[in-house]
Amino acid sequence: MQLNLTKPLVFIDLETTGINVASDRIVEISILKLFPKGDKESKTMRINPEMPIPVESSNIHGIFDKDIAESPTFKSVAGQLYQFIDGCDIAGYNSNKFDVPLLAEEFLRAGVDFDLKNRRLVDVQNIFHIMEQRTLSAAYKFYCDKQIINAHSAEADVIATYEVFLAQLERYKDVELIDAKGNTYHPVKNDIASLSELTARTRNADLMGRIVFNAKGQEVFSFGKHKDKPVEEVFEKEPSYYNWMMDGDFPLYTKKVITQIRLRMKTK
């Protein structure tokens, strides 16, 4: 199936030191770039995370400290990686919750102003969970009738994710679902904007969903004592809450979003 693209789409997969978006680091990244005319380009590289890789993580992806000792740091390759994905929509497997937020953290730590403006995000796992509810290996077997060779290597996983995505579009192109009001609709369409909306689940202002948009389009907190309150309202009444977040263990992208909100308040 030929993807219906209006701009390049990159599939990304990361192998990391762990699953904490704010503190863990990339040890391998693979990117598959698809162009509207059907051309493809890929880039895979090992990254020195500048911290020990926990053995629990190494046992999953097979990358140990010795394997990345001579690899470049993320900061040294951030420029070329950003250039490779610049102007692209982004897809992956569980990418909205993990790969994209962690990649954003790495870019921001490296001094690259990564932003999601004018990008669509498509999470293949969410399509799968909405329609079938299983894992990547199960998805690959279910949709493609294949076993992943070298599962948990970034390159094998990103290729499997891409193939699952194509199979999903083919399988569900005419499938109808019934919404809560009893209306029928076709959720899976060969359209990146539609798939981005389908797989987003929530309308996040940041990547980790600490700040979300309410029904009025206002940024509100999704956690803590100010849950569901507009961010501007909280910062107006309790300015110290901004400082508490900036000093706390929040992802850099979340801090970037609240700083943009605070600066916007000052210009009103």
KOLTI-484543 format. One record per residue (C-alpha): x, y, z. Coordinates in nm, 2 decimals, decimal comma, padded with zeros to 4 digits. Layout:
N
<xx = X; yy = Y; zz = Z>
...
***
This chain:
268
<xx = 00,00; yy = 00,00; zz = 00,00>
<xx = 00,12; yy = 00,35; zz = -00,09>
<xx = 00,09; yy = 00,59; zz = 00,21>
<xx = -00,11; yy = 00,90; zz = 00,15>
<xx = 00,15; yy = 01,16; zz = 00,26>
<xx = 00,16; yy = 01,54; zz = 00,22>
<xx = 00,50; yy = 01,57; zz = 00,39>
<xx = 00,77; yy = 01,32; zz = 00,49>
<xx = 00,69; yy = 01,08; zz = 00,77>
<xx = 00,96; yy = 00,93; zz = 01,00>
<xx = 00,92; yy = 00,61; zz = 01,20>
<xx = 01,14; yy = 00,61; zz = 01,51>
<xx = 01,25; yy = 00,35; zz = 01,76>
<xx = 01,48; yy = 00,39; zz = 02,06>
<xx = 01,67; yy = 00,15; zz = 02,28>
<xx = 01,75; yy = 00,32; zz = 02,61>
<xx = 01,91; yy = 00,29; zz = 02,95>
<xx = 01,56; yy = 00,27; zz = 03,11>
<xx = 01,21; yy = 00,40; zz = 03,09>
<xx = 01,23; yy = 00,73; zz = 03,28>
<xx = 01,18; yy = 00,99; zz = 03,02>
<xx = 01,33; yy = 01,27; zz = 03,23>
<xx = 01,65; yy = 01,09; zz = 03,33>
<xx = 01,73; yy = 00,79; zz = 03,10>
<xx = 01,93; yy = 00,82; zz = 02,78>
<xx = 01,93; yy = 00,67; zz = 02,43>
<xx = 02,18; yy = 00,40; zz = 02,34>
<xx = 02,05; yy = 00,32; zz = 01,99>
<xx = 01,82; yy = 00,51; zz = 01,75>
<xx = 01,67; yy = 00,40; zz = 01,43>
<xx = 01,48; yy = 00,62; zz = 01,19>
<xx = 01,29; yy = 00,52; zz = 00,88>
<xx = 01,20; yy = 00,82; zz = 00,66>
<xx = 00,92; yy = 00,80; zz = 00,41>
<xx = 00,87; yy = 01,06; zz = 00,14>
<xx = 00,54; yy = 01,15; zz = -00,03>
<xx = 00,65; yy = 01,00; zz = -00,36>
<xx = 00,73; yy = 00,66; zz = -00,20>
<xx = 01,11; yy = 00,69; zz = -00,16>
<xx = 01,26; yy = 00,57; zz = 00,17>
<xx = 01,57; yy = 00,66; zz = 00,37>
<xx = 01,69; yy = 00,51; zz = 00,69>
<xx = 01,94; yy = 00,60; zz = 00,96>
<xx = 02,05; yy = 00,38; zz = 01,26>
<xx = 02,32; yy = 00,46; zz = 01,51>
<xx = 02,45; yy = 00,36; zz = 01,85>
<xx = 02,48; yy = 00,64; zz = 02,11>
<xx = 02,70; yy = 00,67; zz = 02,41>
<xx = 02,46; yy = 00,76; zz = 02,69>
<xx = 02,74; yy = 00,90; zz = 02,91>
<xx = 02,60; yy = 00,68; zz = 03,19>
<xx = 02,62; yy = 00,31; zz = 03,28>
<xx = 02,35; yy = 00,09; zz = 03,11>
<xx = 02,17; yy = -00,10; zz = 03,38>
<xx = 02,21; yy = -00,48; zz = 03,32>
<xx = 01,83; yy = -00,52; zz = 03,33>
<xx = 01,80; yy = -00,29; zz = 03,02>
<xx = 02,10; yy = -00,45; zz = 02,85>
<xx = 01,94; yy = -00,79; zz = 02,89>
<xx = 01,64; yy = -00,67; zz = 02,70>
<xx = 01,80; yy = -00,49; zz = 02,40>
<xx = 02,14; yy = -00,66; zz = 02,40>
<xx = 02,35; yy = -00,34; zz = 02,42>
<xx = 02,61; yy = -00,33; zz = 02,69>
<xx = 02,85; yy = -00,06; zz = 02,81>
<xx = 03,14; yy = -00,20; zz = 02,60>
<xx = 02,92; yy = -00,19; zz = 02,29>
<xx = 02,88; yy = 00,19; zz = 02,30>
<xx = 03,21; yy = 00,29; zz = 02,46>
<xx = 03,34; yy = 00,43; zz = 02,13>
<xx = 03,00; yy = 00,56; zz = 02,00>
<xx = 02,92; yy = 00,93; zz = 01,97>
<xx = 02,73; yy = 01,11; zz = 02,24>
<xx = 02,38; yy = 01,23; zz = 02,15>
<xx = 02,50; yy = 01,59; zz = 02,17>
<xx = 02,76; yy = 01,53; zz = 01,90>
<xx = 02,50; yy = 01,39; zz = 01,65>
<xx = 02,19; yy = 01,60; zz = 01,76>
<xx = 02,23; yy = 01,84; zz = 01,47>
<xx = 02,24; yy = 01,58; zz = 01,20>
<xx = 01,95; yy = 01,38; zz = 01,36>
<xx = 01,74; yy = 01,69; zz = 01,39>
<xx = 01,81; yy = 01,78; zz = 01,03>
<xx = 01,71; yy = 01,43; zz = 00,92>
<xx = 01,36; yy = 01,46; zz = 01,09>
<xx = 01,31; yy = 01,83; zz = 01,04>
<xx = 00,98; yy = 01,91; zz = 00,87>
<xx = 00,85; yy = 01,55; zz = 00,92>
<xx = 00,56; yy = 01,40; zz = 01,09>
<xx = 00,66; yy = 01,13; zz = 01,34>
<xx = 00,53; yy = 00,77; zz = 01,39>
<xx = 00,63; yy = 00,48; zz = 01,61>
<xx = 00,52; yy = 00,21; zz = 01,84>
<xx = 00,42; yy = 00,35; zz = 02,19>
<xx = 00,60; yy = 00,66; zz = 02,05>
<xx = 00,36; yy = 00,92; zz = 02,19>
<xx = 00,43; yy = 00,80; zz = 02,55>
<xx = 00,79; yy = 00,71; zz = 02,53>
<xx = 01,01; yy = 00,75; zz = 02,21>
<xx = 00,90; yy = 01,11; zz = 02,12>
<xx = 00,91; yy = 01,25; zz = 02,48>
<xx = 01,25; yy = 01,09; zz = 02,54>
<xx = 01,39; yy = 01,20; zz = 02,21>
<xx = 01,27; yy = 01,56; zz = 02,28>
<xx = 01,45; yy = 01,55; zz = 02,62>
<xx = 01,77; yy = 01,45; zz = 02,45>
<xx = 01,74; yy = 01,73; zz = 02,19>
<xx = 01,67; yy = 01,99; zz = 02,46>
<xx = 01,96; yy = 01,87; zz = 02,67>
<xx = 02,18; yy = 01,91; zz = 02,36>
<xx = 02,06; yy = 02,26; zz = 02,31>
<xx = 01,84; yy = 02,18; zz = 02,01>
<xx = 01,51; yy = 02,36; zz = 02,03>
<xx = 01,29; yy = 02,06; zz = 01,94>
<xx = 00,93; yy = 02,15; zz = 01,90>
<xx = 00,61; yy = 01,97; zz = 01,79>
<xx = 00,45; yy = 02,27; zz = 01,61>
<xx = 00,33; yy = 02,17; zz = 01,26>
<xx = 00,41; yy = 01,80; zz = 01,33>
<xx = 00,16; yy = 01,52; zz = 01,34>
<xx = 00,22; yy = 01,23; zz = 01,57>
<xx = 00,10; yy = 00,88; zz = 01,49>
<xx = 00,13; yy = 00,60; zz = 01,75>
<xx = 00,09; yy = 00,26; zz = 01,58>
<xx = 00,04; yy = 00,09; zz = 01,92>
<xx = -00,27; yy = 00,30; zz = 01,98>
<xx = -00,42; yy = 00,19; zz = 01,65>
<xx = -00,34; yy = -00,16; zz = 01,75>
<xx = -00,49; yy = -00,13; zz = 02,10>
<xx = -00,80; yy = 00,05; zz = 01,97>
<xx = -00,86; yy = -00,22; zz = 01,71>
<xx = -00,70; yy = -00,54; zz = 01,86>
<xx = -00,52; yy = -00,46; zz = 02,19>
<xx = -00,19; yy = -00,66; zz = 02,18>
<xx = 00,20; yy = -00,61; zz = 02,18>
<xx = 00,44; yy = -00,54; zz = 01,89>
<xx = 00,55; yy = -00,90; zz = 01,85>
<xx = 00,19; yy = -01,01; zz = 01,86>
<xx = 00,09; yy = -00,73; zz = 01,62>
<xx = 00,36; yy = -00,84; zz = 01,38>
<xx = 00,24; yy = -01,20; zz = 01,39>
<xx = -00,13; yy = -01,10; zz = 01,38>
<xx = -00,10; yy = -00,85; zz = 01,09>
<xx = 00,20; yy = -00,98; zz = 00,89>
<xx = 00,21; yy = -01,35; zz = 01,00>
<xx = 00,59; yy = -01,31; zz = 01,07>
<xx = 00,82; yy = -01,34; zz = 01,37>
<xx = 01,05; yy = -01,04; zz = 01,45>
<xx = 01,41; yy = -01,15; zz = 01,40>
<xx = 01,64; yy = -00,97; zz = 01,65>
<xx = 01,34; yy = -00,83; zz = 01,85>
<xx = 01,43; yy = -00,54; zz = 02,07>
<xx = 01,70; yy = -00,41; zz = 01,83>
<xx = 01,59; yy = -00,07; zz = 01,72>
<xx = 01,62; yy = -00,14; zz = 01,35>
<xx = 01,42; yy = -00,47; zz = 01,36>
<xx = 01,15; yy = -00,31; zz = 01,57>
<xx = 01,12; yy = 00,01; zz = 01,36>
<xx = 01,09; yy = -00,20; zz = 01,04>
<xx = 00,83; yy = -00,43; zz = 01,21>
<xx = 00,64; yy = -00,12; zz = 01,32>
<xx = 00,63; yy = 00,02; zz = 00,97>
<xx = 00,51; yy = -00,31; zz = 00,82>
<xx = 00,24; yy = -00,34; zz = 01,09>
<xx = 00,13; yy = 00,01; zz = 01,01>
<xx = 00,08; yy = -00,07; zz = 00,64>
<xx = -00,11; yy = -00,39; zz = 00,73>
<xx = -00,33; yy = -00,19; zz = 00,97>
<xx = -00,42; yy = 00,06; zz = 00,70>
<xx = -00,51; yy = -00,22; zz = 00,46>
<xx = -00,70; yy = -00,43; zz = 00,71>
<xx = -00,91; yy = -00,15; zz = 00,86>
<xx = -00,97; yy = 00,07; zz = 00,55>
<xx = -01,34; yy = -00,03; zz = 00,54>
<xx = -01,40; yy = -00,13; zz = 00,90>
<xx = -01,67; yy = 00,06; zz = 01,08>
<xx = -01,70; yy = 00,11; zz = 01,46>
<xx = -01,99; yy = 00,25; zz = 01,66>
<xx = -01,93; yy = 00,55; zz = 01,89>
<xx = -02,09; yy = 00,62; zz = 02,23>
<xx = -02,38; yy = 00,79; zz = 02,06>
<xx = -02,45; yy = 00,50; zz = 01,83>
<xx = -02,30; yy = 00,66; zz = 01,52>
<xx = -02,09; yy = 00,45; zz = 01,28>
<xx = -01,76; yy = 00,58; zz = 01,16>
<xx = -01,44; yy = 00,46; zz = 00,99>
<xx = -01,16; yy = 00,53; zz = 01,25>
<xx = -00,86; yy = 00,41; zz = 01,04>
<xx = -00,79; yy = 00,62; zz = 00,73>
<xx = -00,49; yy = 00,65; zz = 00,50>
<xx = -00,44; yy = 01,01; zz = 00,62>
<xx = -00,17; yy = 01,12; zz = 00,87>
<xx = -00,38; yy = 01,41; zz = 01,02>
<xx = -00,67; yy = 01,17; zz = 01,09>
<xx = -00,44; yy = 00,90; zz = 01,23>
<xx = -00,26; yy = 01,15; zz = 01,45>
<xx = -00,60; yy = 01,26; zz = 01,60>
<xx = -00,71; yy = 00,89; zz = 01,64>
<xx = -00,39; yy = 00,78; zz = 01,82>
<xx = -00,35; yy = 01,09; zz = 02,04>
<xx = -00,61; yy = 00,97; zz = 02,29>
<xx = -00,57; yy = 01,30; zz = 02,48>
<xx = -00,49; yy = 01,65; zz = 02,37>
<xx = -00,16; yy = 01,71; zz = 02,53>
<xx = 00,01; yy = 02,05; zz = 02,55>
<xx = 00,33; yy = 01,88; zz = 02,65>
<xx = 00,46; yy = 01,54; zz = 02,55>
<xx = 00,40; yy = 01,35; zz = 02,88>
<xx = 00,04; yy = 01,48; zz = 02,94>
<xx = 00,12; yy = 01,68; zz = 03,25>
<xx = -00,04; yy = 01,98; zz = 03,07>
<xx = -00,35; yy = 01,91; zz = 02,85>
<xx = -00,61; yy = 02,11; zz = 02,67>
<xx = -00,96; yy = 02,12; zz = 02,81>
<xx = -01,28; yy = 02,14; zz = 02,61>
<xx = -01,23; yy = 02,52; zz = 02,58>
<xx = -00,88; yy = 02,48; zz = 02,44>
<xx = -00,72; yy = 02,61; zz = 02,76>
<xx = -00,40; yy = 02,44; zz = 02,89>
<xx = -00,49; yy = 02,28; zz = 03,23>
<xx = -00,29; yy = 02,06; zz = 03,47>
<xx = -00,36; yy = 01,69; zz = 03,46>
<xx = -00,21; yy = 01,61; zz = 03,80>
<xx = -00,17; yy = 01,72; zz = 04,16>
<xx = -00,36; yy = 01,98; zz = 04,37>
<xx = -00,44; yy = 02,19; zz = 04,07>
<xx = -00,57; yy = 01,91; zz = 03,84>
<xx = -00,81; yy = 02,04; zz = 03,58>
<xx = -00,73; yy = 02,41; zz = 03,66>
<xx = -00,61; yy = 02,64; zz = 03,38>
<xx = -00,23; yy = 02,69; zz = 03,40>
<xx = -00,26; yy = 03,06; zz = 03,35>
<xx = -00,51; yy = 03,09; zz = 03,64>
<xx = -00,28; yy = 02,89; zz = 03,87>
<xx = 00,03; yy = 03,09; zz = 03,78>
<xx = -00,16; yy = 03,41; zz = 03,83>
<xx = -00,28; yy = 03,32; zz = 04,18>
<xx = 00,02; yy = 03,11; zz = 04,29>
<xx = 00,33; yy = 03,22; zz = 04,10>
<xx = 00,55; yy = 03,00; zz = 04,31>
<xx = 00,39; yy = 02,69; zz = 04,15>
<xx = 00,58; yy = 02,77; zz = 03,83>
<xx = 00,91; yy = 02,79; zz = 04,02>
<xx = 00,83; yy = 02,46; zz = 04,20>
<xx = 00,78; yy = 02,29; zz = 03,86>
<xx = 01,09; yy = 02,44; zz = 03,71>
<xx = 01,30; yy = 02,31; zz = 04,01>
<xx = 01,12; yy = 01,97; zz = 04,01>
<xx = 01,18; yy = 01,64; zz = 03,83>
<xx = 00,97; yy = 01,73; zz = 03,53>
<xx = 01,07; yy = 01,67; zz = 03,17>
<xx = 01,24; yy = 01,96; zz = 03,00>
<xx = 00,97; yy = 01,97; zz = 02,73>
<xx = 00,71; yy = 02,02; zz = 03,01>
<xx = 00,92; yy = 02,30; zz = 03,15>
<xx = 00,95; yy = 02,45; zz = 02,81>
<xx = 00,57; yy = 02,45; zz = 02,76>
<xx = 00,49; yy = 02,61; zz = 03,10>
<xx = 00,76; yy = 02,87; zz = 03,03>
<xx = 00,60; yy = 02,96; zz = 02,70>
<xx = 00,26; yy = 02,99; zz = 02,88>
<xx = 00,42; yy = 03,22; zz = 03,15>
<xx = 00,59; yy = 03,44; zz = 02,88>
<xx = 00,26; yy = 03,46; zz = 02,69>
<xx = 00,09; yy = 03,58; zz = 03,01>
<xx = 00,34; yy = 03,87; zz = 03,04>
<xx = 00,26; yy = 03,99; zz = 02,69>
<xx = -00,11; yy = 04,01; zz = 02,75>
***
